[in-house]
């Protein structure tokens, strides 16, 4: 019993020491807080909620594709009621988050959040009114996936499971909010998609109909990218900006920095295309593992010269050219 009490006392002493050290860390973190920095938050600051924005994404997907992302049983008799209920919830939650986003943006710019704040409900309604058009465009994306991927067995499989289609769906919703000049929320939406799929599409990019991302992991589409209709890209493709000197960043922040990809282009995996003046002409095919910083004319095929493989080691295949020489 004495030994047991001694062990308990030792354990309590060790725990007390750890908590004393934690207190020191907490104090250093607290003293690092600077109320002069706009990104330090304390008090009742209006700011959007990332969790609420994710809920808006889920509501949007349920509205666009009823029955796919819910346990509720959807049929022709209750379809209108179901969509109406989800749309009302989306409108209310989006209105709240848009209002908070504008107020927070005003504070970050050093202005009062009571001045010049757009009406959030008007903007939320403008977004809701675009949902039928968003769905129509997304259906062309589904068909593009069916036509471009022999592994796709049905449209439902694409809607349910394709990460590329999820990223495109979220992008198309975020893009509409971006067009309405809503701050923060569009980027939160597409970065959420990025975290889930590995596909990074900036909400400011312009993407036409029948867009298909095959596999998708590692795809990057920059803010000022323009993509035409019926474009197909594969995993690892980057449509990015050239590296800029520090003094040029602010000057070019709102200029076109990313490529233009015209209609009916195919870009294979791990290709990088950079620069705001770079145009990939219509109907061109860009092979894999290529670095492009200059424009490509329409109807052009760009491929790397076939590399030479070198084998070494006792059990490696014999060089076929050597075998042919022996035959002669």
C-alpha positions as CSV (number, residue, x, y, z in Angstrom):
1,X,0.0,0.0,0.0
2,X,2.9,2.4,0.8
3,X,4.6,1.6,-2.5
4,X,1.3,2.2,-4.3
5,X,0.8,5.6,-2.6
6,X,4.4,6.5,-3.5
7,X,3.9,5.7,-7.2
8,X,0.7,7.8,-7.2
9,X,2.5,10.8,-5.6
10,X,5.3,10.5,-8.2
11,X,2.8,10.4,-11.0
12,X,1.0,13.5,-9.7
13,X,4.3,15.3,-9.4
14,X,5.2,14.5,-13.0
15,X,1.8,15.7,-14.2
16,X,2.1,18.9,-12.3
17,X,5.5,19.6,-13.9
18,X,4.1,19.0,-17.4
19,X,1.2,21.4,-16.8
20,X,3.6,24.0,-15.4
21,X,5.6,23.8,-18.7
22,X,2.4,24.0,-20.7
23,X,1.5,27.2,-18.8
24,X,4.7,28.7,-20.0
25,X,4.0,27.8,-23.7
26,X,0.5,29.3,-23.4
27,X,1.9,32.5,-22.0
28,X,4.3,32.9,-24.9
29,X,1.5,32.3,-27.4
30,X,-0.7,34.8,-25.7
31,X,2.1,37.5,-25.6
32,X,2.6,36.9,-29.4
33,X,-0.9,38.1,-30.1
34,X,-0.8,41.6,-31.6
35,X,-4.1,43.5,-31.8
36,X,-2.6,45.7,-34.4
37,X,-2.5,42.9,-37.0
38,X,-5.7,42.5,-39.0
39,X,-5.5,38.8,-38.9
40,X,-5.5,38.7,-35.1
41,X,-9.1,38.2,-34.0
42,X,-10.6,39.0,-30.6
43,X,-14.1,40.2,-29.6
44,X,-17.2,40.2,-31.7
45,X,-15.7,40.4,-35.2
46,X,-18.1,39.5,-38.0
47,X,-16.5,36.8,-40.1
48,X,-17.7,33.9,-42.3
49,X,-17.7,30.3,-41.0
50,X,-15.8,27.7,-42.8
51,X,-18.2,25.0,-41.4
52,X,-21.2,26.9,-42.7
53,X,-19.6,27.3,-46.2
54,X,-19.0,23.5,-46.3
55,X,-22.7,23.0,-45.4
56,X,-23.6,25.3,-48.3
57,X,-21.5,23.1,-50.6
58,X,-23.4,20.0,-49.5
59,X,-26.8,21.7,-49.9
60,X,-25.9,22.9,-53.3
61,X,-24.9,19.4,-54.4
62,X,-28.1,17.9,-53.0
63,X,-30.1,20.5,-54.9
64,X,-28.3,20.0,-58.2
65,X,-28.4,16.2,-58.0
66,X,-31.5,15.3,-55.9
67,X,-31.2,11.8,-54.4
68,X,-27.5,11.4,-54.8
69,X,-26.1,12.9,-51.6
70,X,-28.9,12.3,-49.1
71,X,-30.6,9.4,-47.3
72,X,-34.0,10.9,-48.1
73,X,-36.2,8.9,-50.5
74,X,-36.8,11.2,-53.5
75,X,-39.7,10.5,-56.0
76,X,-41.8,12.6,-58.4
77,X,-44.4,13.3,-55.7
78,X,-42.0,14.9,-53.2
79,X,-39.3,16.2,-55.5
80,X,-40.5,19.8,-55.6
81,X,-41.0,19.8,-51.9
82,X,-37.5,18.4,-51.3
83,X,-35.8,20.9,-53.6
84,X,-37.9,23.7,-52.2
85,X,-36.9,22.9,-48.6
86,X,-33.2,22.6,-49.5
87,X,-33.2,25.7,-51.6
88,X,-34.8,27.8,-48.8
89,X,-32.1,26.5,-46.3
90,X,-29.4,27.3,-48.8
91,X,-30.7,30.8,-49.4
92,X,-30.9,31.6,-45.7
93,X,-27.4,30.2,-44.8
94,X,-25.8,31.8,-47.9
95,X,-27.3,35.1,-47.1
96,X,-25.9,35.0,-43.6
97,X,-22.4,34.0,-44.7
98,X,-22.3,36.6,-47.6
99,X,-23.2,39.3,-45.2
100,X,-20.5,38.2,-42.7
101,X,-18.0,38.0,-45.6
102,X,-18.5,41.5,-46.7
103,X,-18.4,42.9,-43.2
104,X,-15.2,41.1,-42.5
105,X,-13.7,42.2,-45.8
106,X,-14.6,45.8,-44.9
107,X,-12.8,45.5,-41.5
108,X,-9.7,44.0,-43.1
109,X,-9.6,47.0,-45.4
110,X,-9.9,49.4,-42.5
111,X,-13.4,50.5,-43.2
112,X,-16.5,50.3,-41.0
113,X,-18.6,47.2,-41.7
114,X,-21.7,49.4,-41.6
115,X,-20.7,51.3,-44.8
116,X,-21.2,50.2,-48.4
117,X,-22.1,46.6,-47.6
118,X,-24.1,45.1,-50.5
119,X,-27.4,43.5,-49.7
120,X,-26.6,39.8,-49.0
121,X,-30.1,38.5,-49.7
122,X,-30.0,40.1,-53.2
123,X,-26.7,38.4,-53.9
124,X,-27.8,35.1,-52.5
125,X,-30.9,35.2,-54.7
126,X,-28.8,36.0,-57.7
127,X,-26.8,32.8,-56.9
128,X,-29.9,30.7,-56.4
129,X,-31.3,31.9,-59.7
130,X,-28.2,30.6,-61.5
131,X,-28.5,27.0,-60.1
132,X,-30.5,25.7,-63.1
133,X,-27.9,27.0,-65.5
134,X,-25.1,25.5,-63.3
135,X,-26.8,22.2,-63.5
136,X,-27.2,22.4,-67.2
137,X,-23.5,23.0,-67.6
138,X,-22.6,20.2,-65.2
139,X,-24.6,17.8,-67.2
140,X,-22.4,18.6,-70.2
141,X,-19.4,17.8,-67.9
142,X,-21.0,14.4,-67.0
143,X,-21.4,13.6,-70.7
144,X,-17.8,14.7,-71.4
145,X,-16.6,12.2,-68.7
146,X,-18.8,9.4,-70.3
147,X,-17.3,10.1,-73.7
148,X,-13.7,10.6,-72.5
149,X,-13.3,7.7,-70.0
150,X,-14.0,4.1,-71.0
151,X,-13.8,3.2,-67.3
152,X,-16.9,5.2,-66.6
153,X,-19.8,2.7,-66.6
154,X,-22.7,5.2,-66.0
155,X,-23.5,8.8,-65.4
156,X,-24.4,8.0,-61.9
157,X,-21.0,6.6,-61.2
158,X,-19.4,9.9,-62.3
159,X,-21.8,12.0,-60.2
160,X,-21.3,9.7,-57.2
161,X,-17.6,9.0,-57.2
162,X,-15.4,11.0,-59.6
163,X,-13.2,13.5,-57.8
164,X,-12.8,15.5,-61.0
165,X,-16.5,16.0,-61.2
166,X,-16.8,16.9,-57.5
167,X,-14.1,19.5,-58.0
168,X,-15.8,20.9,-61.1
169,X,-19.2,21.0,-59.3
170,X,-17.8,23.0,-56.4
171,X,-15.9,25.2,-58.8
172,X,-19.0,26.1,-60.8
173,X,-20.8,27.1,-57.7
174,X,-17.9,29.1,-56.4
175,X,-17.4,30.8,-59.7
176,X,-20.9,32.2,-59.7
177,X,-20.2,33.7,-56.2
178,X,-16.9,35.0,-57.5
179,X,-18.7,36.7,-60.4
180,X,-20.9,38.4,-57.8
181,X,-17.7,39.8,-56.1
182,X,-18.4,37.9,-52.9
183,X,-15.2,37.8,-50.9
184,X,-13.7,34.8,-49.1
185,X,-16.5,32.3,-49.6
186,X,-15.6,31.2,-53.2
187,X,-12.1,30.5,-52.2
188,X,-13.1,28.6,-49.1
189,X,-15.3,26.4,-51.4
190,X,-12.7,25.6,-53.9
191,X,-10.0,25.0,-51.3
192,X,-12.3,22.6,-49.6
193,X,-12.6,20.8,-52.9
194,X,-8.8,20.9,-53.2
195,X,-8.4,19.3,-49.8
196,X,-10.8,16.5,-50.7
197,X,-9.7,15.8,-54.3
198,X,-6.2,17.1,-54.8
199,X,-7.6,19.3,-57.6
200,X,-7.0,23.0,-57.2
201,X,-9.2,25.2,-59.3
202,X,-9.3,28.9,-58.5
203,X,-12.9,30.3,-58.5
204,X,-11.8,33.1,-60.8
205,X,-10.9,30.8,-63.6
206,X,-13.2,30.7,-66.6
207,X,-14.1,27.2,-67.8
208,X,-16.5,26.3,-70.7
209,X,-18.9,23.4,-71.1
210,X,-18.1,19.7,-71.4
211,X,-15.0,19.9,-69.2
212,X,-13.4,16.7,-68.1
213,X,-10.6,16.1,-65.6
214,X,-9.5,12.4,-65.8
215,X,-8.1,11.0,-62.5
216,X,-7.4,14.6,-61.4
217,X,-4.8,14.4,-58.5
218,X,-2.4,17.3,-58.7
219,X,-4.3,19.4,-61.3
220,X,-3.9,23.2,-60.8
221,X,-5.9,25.8,-62.6
222,X,-4.9,29.4,-61.9
223,X,-7.1,32.4,-61.3
224,X,-7.0,34.0,-64.7
225,X,-7.0,30.8,-66.7
226,X,-9.5,30.6,-69.6
227,X,-10.6,27.2,-70.8
228,X,-12.9,26.8,-73.8
229,X,-15.5,24.1,-74.5
230,X,-14.9,20.3,-74.7
231,X,-11.4,20.4,-73.1
232,X,-10.0,17.3,-71.4
233,X,-7.0,17.3,-69.0
234,X,-5.3,14.6,-67.0
235,X,-3.7,14.3,-63.6
236,X,-0.8,16.5,-62.7
237,X,-1.6,19.2,-65.3
238,X,-0.7,22.8,-64.2
239,X,-2.2,25.8,-65.9
240,X,-0.2,28.4,-63.9
241,X,1.6,31.7,-63.9
242,X,5.2,32.5,-64.5
243,X,7.3,33.3,-61.4
244,X,7.2,37.0,-60.8
245,X,9.7,39.3,-59.0
246,X,8.4,40.7,-55.7
247,X,8.0,44.2,-57.1
248,X,5.7,43.0,-59.9
249,X,3.3,40.9,-57.7
250,X,1.0,43.8,-56.7
251,X,1.1,45.4,-60.2
252,X,0.0,42.1,-61.9
253,X,-2.4,40.9,-59.2
254,X,-5.4,41.7,-61.3
255,X,-3.9,41.1,-64.7
256,X,-4.1,37.9,-66.8
257,X,-1.2,35.7,-65.6
258,X,-2.5,32.2,-66.6
259,X,-2.9,30.5,-70.0
260,X,-5.7,30.3,-72.4
261,X,-6.8,26.9,-73.6
262,X,-9.1,27.0,-76.6
263,X,-11.9,24.5,-77.6
264,X,-11.4,20.8,-78.0
265,X,-7.9,20.6,-76.5
266,X,-6.5,17.6,-74.8
267,X,-3.6,17.9,-72.2
268,X,-2.0,14.8,-70.9
269,X,-0.6,14.1,-67.5
270,X,2.1,16.1,-65.7
271,X,2.3,18.8,-68.3
272,X,2.9,22.4,-67.1
273,X,1.6,25.4,-69.2
274,X,2.5,28.8,-67.9
275,X,2.0,32.5,-68.7
276,X,-0.9,34.9,-69.4
277,X,0.1,35.3,-73.0
278,X,0.4,31.5,-73.7
279,X,-2.5,30.3,-75.9
280,X,-3.0,26.6,-76.6
281,X,-4.8,26.6,-80.0
282,X,-8.1,24.8,-80.7
283,X,-8.0,21.1,-81.3
284,X,-4.4,20.7,-80.2
285,X,-3.1,17.7,-78.3
286,X,-0.4,18.3,-75.7
287,X,1.5,15.2,-74.6
288,X,2.6,14.3,-71.1
289,X,5.5,15.6,-69.1
290,X,5.9,18.8,-71.2
291,X,6.8,22.3,-70.1
292,X,5.2,25.1,-72.2
293,X,5.6,28.8,-71.9
294,X,4.9,29.8,-75.5
295,X,1.7,29.7,-77.6
296,X,0.8,26.6,-79.6
297,X,-1.0,27.1,-82.9
298,X,-4.4,25.4,-83.5
299,X,-4.4,21.7,-84.7
300,X,-1.0,21.1,-83.3
301,X,0.3,17.9,-81.6
302,X,3.1,18.5,-79.1
303,X,5.0,15.5,-77.8
304,X,8.4,14.8,-76.3
305,X,11.0,12.9,-78.3
306,X,11.0,9.3,-77.2
307,X,13.6,8.8,-74.4
308,X,16.2,6.0,-74.5
309,X,15.9,3.5,-71.7
310,X,19.2,2.2,-70.3
311,X,19.2,-1.1,-68.4
312,X,22.0,-2.3,-66.1
313,X,22.6,-5.4,-64.0
314,X,23.0,-9.1,-64.7
315,X,19.3,-9.9,-64.8
316,X,18.2,-6.9,-67.0
317,X,16.8,-7.4,-70.5
318,X,19.4,-7.6,-73.3
319,X,19.5,-4.5,-75.5
320,X,17.3,-5.3,-78.5
321,X,19.6,-3.4,-80.9
322,X,22.5,-5.7,-79.8
323,X,20.4,-8.8,-80.5
324,X,19.5,-7.5,-84.0
325,X,23.2,-6.9,-84.6
326,X,24.0,-10.5,-83.7
327,X,21.3,-11.8,-86.0
328,X,22.9,-10.0,-88.9
